Amino acid sequence: MSSRMFQGVVLQMKDNISRTVGVVDSEGIVVACSELTCIGEHWSGAVAAINGADNGLARYEGRTFKPLVGWGAQFDYAAFVKGEDEMAASLCAMAVVAFSGAKTYYEEKHDKATFVKNIISDNILLGDVYTQAKELHFVSEVPRAAFLVRQLGPADVSVIDVIQNLFPDKQSDFVISINETDVALIKQLPEGADSKELGKIAKQIVTAVTQEVGVKVVIGIGTIVPHIRDLARAYKEAGVAIDVGKVFDTEKTVINYENLGIGRLIYQLPTILCQMFLQEVFKKSPIDALDQETLLTINKFFENNLNVSETARKLFVHRNTLVYRLEKIKKLTGLDLREFDDAITFKVALMVKKYLISRGIES
């Protein structure tokens, strides 16, 4: 943020406000002031007073402070006015409006993070992407990935600060608040980075957020893109990864779009088509006719790659008992899970059923 921008607003206000007015940054350094001799002074005590204020207004050493609106839990900048009376409070509130408006305008024109947020939100035309990237000296053609971090349960605003601390390079990596529960990370990657590298980054975020804030999160990862024009697609893929994972991989905390497999296709199918598929597959009896023991047997059989002996060992049953159960399933459904084609059909049917349940369709 340019201190000259704030100073420009201060100079416009100076003739209309009889008191000293200015701005301090998050470290308590005066970056703009109507009293030029104050610029550059360090008021460390003001930072603690501002962060500890309940109602937004803080008073410290004869001055009234009010933070400008920011994305994180801690303030980025705060306006101040000399005095601790009601007039100072009113003038400070008005100063915040003026400074915030100038800050927003400046960010839209000069801030890379806002530029990236506009790209992933589809709030900028493709032609303007190239123009603004040139104006911002933004490197367009480097590998980047989009991570979407979604909080599960009560939201905590400090999550964004934890992620920002993990990736402090604000010229290359962009941590963006999307809404109350979602934070996006657009990460620049080295050449040759692969999905394993993305998984390590995501797990690092999960560990940090869990340990420092105690918040449970799930992370969706989009595909690696070579150009900034593709970031919107990568971000949408990260969102799809979370949505699909919520249906088919409920125990995972990190879900990569590239690993969604057939679940992604099923998620995009119309529910009517899914219902028709289940009716065609289970002509003899519906899938709901299978009891929990049978479903457990089927899932274990799939987990062990259709290996009868290994599945029987994992289920702690005799091999002949498992064969009997598989024969029973064949009688009920008409599908022999020992046959590869039938096994695929059944596996897809189970996933389709999960998808319909997630949409509130039980049958």
Legacy VTK file of the C-alpha trace (Angstrom):
# vtk DataFile Version 3.0
C-alpha trace
ASCII
DATASET POLYDATA
POINTS 363 float
0.000 0.000 0.000
1.442 3.378 -1.010
1.838 5.852 1.878
1.620 8.616 -0.739
-1.970 7.582 -1.464
-2.910 7.999 2.217
-0.958 11.244 2.440
-2.890 12.574 -0.561
-6.177 11.980 1.290
-4.740 13.568 4.454
-3.801 16.723 2.551
-7.345 16.984 1.168
-8.777 16.623 4.689
-6.288 18.997 6.333
-8.104 22.189 5.334
-11.442 20.885 6.648
-10.328 19.245 9.900
-8.812 21.423 12.594
-7.112 18.500 14.325
-4.133 16.351 13.438
-5.223 13.357 11.356
-3.250 10.450 9.904
-2.724 6.719 9.392
-0.601 4.089 11.175
0.223 0.651 9.770
0.000 -2.728 11.526
3.386 -2.180 13.202
2.412 1.220 14.614
4.471 3.277 12.163
2.905 6.576 11.075
2.682 6.335 7.261
0.671 9.536 6.700
-0.099 12.570 8.857
-1.205 16.195 8.576
1.728 16.996 10.895
4.610 16.059 8.597
7.105 15.709 11.453
5.140 12.718 12.805
5.578 10.623 9.640
7.889 7.683 10.332
7.374 7.692 14.105
6.816 4.306 15.746
3.866 4.060 18.167
4.085 0.404 19.207
1.706 0.913 22.113
-1.026 2.011 19.715
-1.000 -1.426 18.045
-1.854 -3.217 21.293
-4.553 -0.629 22.076
-6.177 -1.030 18.628
-6.082 -4.848 18.691
-7.509 -4.852 22.221
-10.391 -2.467 21.508
-13.841 -4.062 21.736
-15.880 -1.510 19.795
-13.331 -0.667 17.105
-12.357 2.670 18.669
-9.131 2.835 20.677
-7.658 5.704 22.655
-3.941 5.987 23.289
-1.736 8.885 24.442
-4.206 11.618 23.563
-5.267 10.185 20.196
-8.292 8.229 18.956
-7.685 5.296 16.597
-10.018 3.243 14.391
-8.833 0.420 12.083
-9.635 0.323 8.378
-11.568 -2.737 7.235
-9.268 -5.653 6.378
-9.507 -9.369 5.581
-7.557 -10.737 8.533
-8.136 -10.825 12.266
-5.475 -8.127 12.790
-5.733 -4.666 11.264
-3.569 -3.556 8.331
-4.000 0.202 8.785
-5.779 2.467 11.257
-6.821 6.108 11.068
-6.107 8.397 13.993
-7.228 11.874 15.115
-5.737 13.961 17.918
-7.941 14.007 21.019
-9.911 11.484 23.012
-13.311 13.245 23.090
-16.507 12.538 21.134
-15.508 14.974 18.396
-12.279 13.021 17.870
-14.283 9.785 17.646
-16.636 11.264 15.021
-13.787 12.738 12.972
-11.901 9.435 13.163
-14.950 7.497 11.913
-15.275 9.881 8.953
-11.553 9.615 8.246
-11.864 5.813 8.120
-14.542 6.115 5.411
-12.288 8.370 3.329
-9.172 6.239 3.807
-11.039 2.967 3.187
-12.478 4.282 -0.066
-9.041 5.381 -1.247
-7.533 2.057 -0.135
-10.138 0.057 -2.079
-9.591 2.125 -5.199
-5.817 1.769 -4.869
-6.046 -2.018 -4.396
-8.270 -2.424 -7.428
-5.711 -0.566 -9.520
-2.417 -1.640 -7.967
-2.866 -4.666 -5.712
-1.924 -8.090 -7.100
-4.041 -9.992 -4.558
-7.196 -8.133 -5.632
-6.258 -8.800 -9.255
-5.985 -12.536 -8.547
-9.259 -12.530 -6.605
-11.008 -10.896 -9.571
-9.591 -13.583 -11.873
-10.725 -16.581 -9.806
-14.125 -14.935 -9.206
-14.628 -14.287 -12.952
-14.942 -10.557 -12.221
-12.560 -9.476 -14.972
-12.671 -9.812 -18.752
-10.016 -11.940 -20.418
-8.669 -8.954 -22.357
-8.335 -6.955 -19.150
-6.381 -9.797 -17.536
-3.495 -9.295 -19.961
-3.618 -5.499 -19.675
-3.706 -5.416 -15.882
-1.039 -8.131 -15.573
1.270 -5.913 -17.605
0.460 -2.843 -15.481
1.128 -4.755 -12.256
4.289 -6.422 -13.608
2.574 -9.714 -12.820
4.352 -12.795 -14.186
1.702 -14.527 -16.287
3.318 -17.736 -17.479
4.497 -19.705 -14.462
2.969 -22.872 -12.945
0.358 -22.142 -10.286
-2.191 -24.172 -8.347
-5.414 -23.242 -6.587
-6.218 -24.573 -3.119
-9.607 -24.034 -1.513
-9.562 -24.333 2.286
-13.041 -24.812 3.761
-13.668 -24.714 7.498
-15.991 -27.361 8.914
-18.048 -26.219 11.867
-17.846 -22.738 13.452
-15.683 -20.385 11.367
-12.576 -18.711 12.792
-11.279 -15.551 11.068
-7.715 -16.244 12.231
-7.432 -19.190 9.812
-6.470 -16.757 7.042
-3.633 -15.398 9.199
-2.304 -18.919 9.819
-2.230 -19.639 6.085
-0.719 -16.236 5.328
2.100 -16.972 7.787
2.827 -20.235 5.966
3.124 -18.413 2.637
4.445 -14.914 3.431
5.636 -14.037 -0.097
2.776 -11.746 -1.150
4.279 -11.205 -4.603
4.117 -14.888 -5.564
1.540 -16.546 -3.279
-1.906 -15.110 -2.669
-4.092 -15.940 0.332
-7.608 -14.684 -0.370
-10.694 -14.595 1.847
-13.676 -15.843 -0.171
-16.388 -15.882 2.495
-16.904 -16.754 6.151
-15.720 -20.352 5.796
-13.581 -20.416 2.623
-10.018 -19.240 2.016
-8.272 -19.615 -1.345
-4.533 -20.040 -1.799
-3.080 -19.374 -5.232
0.422 -20.834 -5.023
3.247 -20.303 -7.477
5.089 -23.566 -8.108
8.555 -24.557 -9.337
8.834 -26.061 -12.803
8.103 -29.788 -12.764
5.881 -29.698 -9.661
3.362 -32.541 -9.535
0.301 -33.643 -7.576
2.485 -35.089 -4.797
3.928 -31.638 -4.196
0.409 -30.189 -4.042
-0.614 -32.854 -1.531
2.332 -31.938 0.728
1.350 -28.254 0.641
-2.270 -29.077 1.496
-1.281 -31.351 4.389
1.002 -28.601 5.704
-2.012 -26.259 5.794
-4.238 -28.844 7.512
-1.598 -29.469 10.189
-0.958 -25.763 10.846
-4.644 -24.820 11.059
-5.456 -27.787 13.303
-2.549 -27.158 15.685
-2.698 -23.358 15.866
-6.433 -22.684 15.702
-8.015 -26.062 16.451
-10.290 -25.828 13.419
-11.098 -28.797 11.199
-10.759 -28.058 7.481
-11.070 -29.848 4.154
-8.931 -28.767 1.204
-9.747 -29.069 -2.490
-6.913 -28.874 -5.025
-7.306 -27.846 -8.666
-5.031 -28.885 -11.516
-1.723 -27.086 -12.082
-2.160 -24.331 -14.690
0.618 -22.699 -16.744
-1.023 -19.274 -17.236
-3.001 -16.847 -15.073
-5.918 -16.921 -17.526
-6.572 -20.521 -16.356
-6.697 -19.723 -12.629
-10.497 -19.389 -12.615
-10.792 -22.943 -13.944
-8.293 -24.270 -11.393
-10.190 -22.554 -8.558
-13.520 -24.027 -9.730
-11.890 -27.459 -9.875
-10.805 -27.076 -6.240
-14.423 -26.338 -5.305
-15.664 -29.345 -7.277
-13.080 -31.516 -5.511
-14.538 -30.557 -2.125
-18.136 -31.074 -3.295
-17.436 -34.473 -4.846
-15.276 -35.532 -1.911
-18.142 -34.681 0.447
-20.133 -37.422 -1.289
-17.586 -40.129 -2.107
-14.555 -39.486 0.148
-16.042 -38.249 3.407
-13.005 -39.250 5.508
-10.425 -37.355 3.431
-9.212 -33.907 4.439
-7.284 -33.308 1.181
-8.978 -33.985 -2.151
-7.273 -33.503 -5.505
-9.447 -32.844 -8.548
-7.169 -35.069 -10.632
-7.909 -38.051 -8.368
-11.700 -37.806 -8.331
-12.046 -40.447 -11.040
-15.518 -41.665 -11.871
-16.996 -39.790 -8.910
-16.602 -36.521 -10.824
-18.580 -37.909 -13.769
-21.374 -39.224 -11.555
-21.603 -35.897 -9.728
-22.354 -34.149 -13.014
-25.143 -36.546 -14.074
-28.842 -35.598 -13.830
-30.520 -37.358 -10.903
-33.251 -38.785 -13.158
-30.607 -40.537 -15.251
-29.036 -41.933 -12.076
-32.370 -43.314 -10.869
-32.965 -44.956 -14.244
-29.504 -46.551 -14.084
-30.194 -48.089 -10.655
-33.549 -49.439 -11.819
-31.908 -51.063 -14.854
-29.040 -52.590 -12.860
-31.166 -53.928 -10.005
-34.113 -55.424 -11.873
-34.528 -58.331 -9.439
-34.514 -56.299 -6.227
-33.484 -52.729 -5.289
-30.082 -51.957 -3.798
-31.867 -51.022 -0.545
-32.733 -54.706 -0.089
-29.085 -55.435 0.803
-28.426 -55.529 4.552
-25.445 -53.897 6.295
-23.475 -57.165 6.562
-23.818 -57.715 2.813
-22.781 -54.144 2.023
-19.744 -54.500 4.315
-18.782 -57.693 2.489
-19.112 -55.958 -0.888
-17.025 -52.958 0.152
-14.279 -55.170 1.616
-14.272 -57.238 -1.566
-13.691 -54.068 -3.607
-11.025 -52.797 -1.193
-9.084 -56.020 -1.698
-9.244 -55.930 -5.500
-11.800 -58.764 -5.830
-9.447 -61.217 -4.081
-11.610 -63.817 -2.307
-8.917 -65.196 0.022
-7.638 -61.781 1.120
-11.179 -60.450 1.683
-12.102 -63.499 3.785
-8.989 -62.924 5.907
-9.851 -59.258 6.450
-13.449 -60.141 7.378
-12.279 -62.942 9.689
-14.506 -65.496 7.942
-13.822 -68.781 6.164
-13.264 -68.563 2.424
-16.332 -70.754 1.803
-18.446 -68.373 3.912
-17.433 -65.474 1.675
-18.157 -67.513 -1.470
-21.612 -68.272 -0.051
-22.229 -64.556 0.544
-21.112 -63.694 -2.995
-23.483 -66.336 -4.380
-26.278 -64.817 -2.294
-25.514 -61.356 -3.739
-25.594 -62.860 -7.245
-29.040 -64.342 -6.573
-30.386 -61.068 -5.192
-28.952 -58.728 -7.821
-28.056 -60.849 -10.816
-24.466 -59.579 -10.584
-21.486 -61.838 -9.895
-18.901 -59.664 -8.184
-16.150 -62.151 -9.059
-16.650 -61.137 -12.699
-14.803 -57.910 -13.516
-17.592 -56.326 -15.607
-20.254 -57.076 -12.993
-17.983 -55.737 -10.255
-17.525 -52.439 -12.122
-21.283 -52.132 -12.656
-21.951 -52.754 -8.974
-19.229 -50.320 -7.839
-20.674 -47.566 -10.030
-24.176 -48.355 -8.745
-23.041 -47.938 -5.135
-21.503 -44.567 -5.987
-24.639 -43.470 -7.833
-26.696 -44.409 -4.768
-24.415 -42.312 -2.556
-24.789 -39.392 -4.926
-28.606 -39.601 -4.890
-28.643 -39.736 -1.079
-26.457 -36.617 -0.984
-29.094 -34.901 -3.115
-31.856 -35.951 -0.725
-33.186 -38.729 -2.985
-33.483 -41.954 -1.025
-34.850 -44.200 -3.752
LINES 1 364
363 0 1 2 3 4 5 6 7 8 9 10 11 12 13 14 15 16 17 18 19 20 21 22 23 24 25 26 27 28 29 30 31 32 33 34 35 36 37 38 39 40 41 42 43 44 45 46 47 48 49 50 51 52 53 54 55 56 57 58 59 60 61 62 63 64 65 66 67 68 69 70 71 72 73 74 75 76 77 78 79 80 81 82 83 84 85 86 87 88 89 90 91 92 93 94 95 96 97 98 99 100 101 102 103 104 105 106 107 108 109 110 111 112 113 114 115 116 117 118 119 120 121 122 123 124 125 126 127 128 129 130 131 132 133 134 135 136 137 138 139 140 141 142 143 144 145 146 147 148 149 150 151 152 153 154 155 156 157 158 159 160 161 162 163 164 165 166 167 168 169 170 171 172 173 174 175 176 177 178 179 180 181 182 183 184 185 186 187 188 189 190 191 192 193 194 195 196 197 198 199 200 201 202 203 204 205 206 207 208 209 210 211 212 213 214 215 216 217 218 219 220 221 222 223 224 225 226 227 228 229 230 231 232 233 234 235 236 237 238 239 240 241 242 243 244 245 246 247 248 249 250 251 252 253 254 255 256 257 258 259 260 261 262 263 264 265 266 267 268 269 270 271 272 273 274 275 276 277 278 279 280 281 282 283 284 285 286 287 288 289 290 291 292 293 294 295 296 297 298 299 300 301 302 303 304 305 306 307 308 309 310 311 312 313 314 315 316 317 318 319 320 321 322 323 324 325 326 327 328 329 330 331 332 333 334 335 336 337 338 339 340 341 342 343 344 345 346 347 348 349 350 351 352 353 354 355 356 357 358 359 360 361 362
